[in-house]
Every structure is written in structure tokens, then in C-alpha cells.
Amino acid sequence: MFEIFYNYGVEIMKYFQRIYKKYFIKKINSERCAWLTLICTDDYLYGVLALIRLLKRSKTIYPLIVLIVEDNVLNETKQQING
């Protein structure tokens, strides 16, 4: 799972490992799951907003994690995702 993101550097690999441990490793008799998406450029904004709306409508019990490549995404886009 983590080899795909190796080109992004060691820090992002550590971040993925922390997310994996936090949300995807099964604890004693309880599953930990989450929805995970990646936004690389501002062009992905509408897809992420649609996903957020869809998950809210479906009343999912799992959290949504949006990974943002900060170098390529404007602050306005980040604010729209958070808002």
C-alpha cells in the first residue's frame, strides 16, 4: 500500500502509516475504517465536494480523510473543503 507513494518522500510515507494504524488496523473485536481520498490539484475540488456531500447524505459512520498535496492546492480550495 505504501510503496505507491514512495516518490513523495519519507515524511508522507510516515503520515500514511499513521493513518493506516489509526483507522485501518483492527483493535480487539472492533473494526476501524475510514473513507480516504487524495486531492493533488484544485481540479479535484468538485469531486471531493461531491464525495463529502454523498457521504453526509448516506449518513456514514466512518470519517472522511482528505489528503492534500499542499504545494499544488490553493488556500481557497482548502477552505472550501473544510467549510
N, C-alpha and C positions, 0 to 999 in steps of 0.2 A: 504494500500500500504506500509506503513512504518513498520508495525508490523513484517514483514518477516525479516527485517534487525535489529531487536531489539538486537539480541545477539552480534552484532558488537559494541555495546556501544552507549552512548548518543551522542557523537560527530558526528558519521556517520549518526545518525538519523537527527541531525540538518542540516548536509550537504545535505541530500536527501530532506529535507523540503525546503531549499533554492533553490535547483534546481527545485523542483516542482513549487514553486512560480514564479521563473524566466521564466521558459519555458512552463509550462503547464496550468497556470491559465489564463483564458480568460480576456483580458482587453476590454475596450469599443470597441465593434464591430471589434475586431481583434483577431485572434487565435494566440496563441504562442505554437509552437510544437518543438520537437527535437527528434532525434534518441538517444537512451540511451543504452549502453552496459556496462558490468562489466567484468574485467579481474582479475581473482583470482590468477592464476599462469602463468608461462611462457608458459605452454602448450596451452593457449588460444591465443597466439600471432598470429598464422596463420589465425585463424578465424576472429580476429579483423582486420588484414590487408586485408583480403578478403572483409570484410564489408566496410572498408574505400574505397577500390577500386571500389566496386559495387556502393556505394553512389556517388562517384565522377563521374562515368560513367553515372549514371542516372540523373545527374545534379540536385539533390535535393536542395530545397531552405531551408531546415531545417538543423541546425547544428548537428554535432555528438558529444555526450558527452561520454567519456570513463572514467569510474570509475575504479581506480587501487587500489588494496589492496597492499600497499607499502611493507609490511613485507614479502610478498611472491613473488614479482616480481623484477627481476634484473634491474639495471640501463640501461643495454644494450637493454633490451626489451622496456623500456620506451622511449629510444632514437629512436628505430625503429618505434614506434607508432607516435612520434612527427615528425619524418623525412619523 
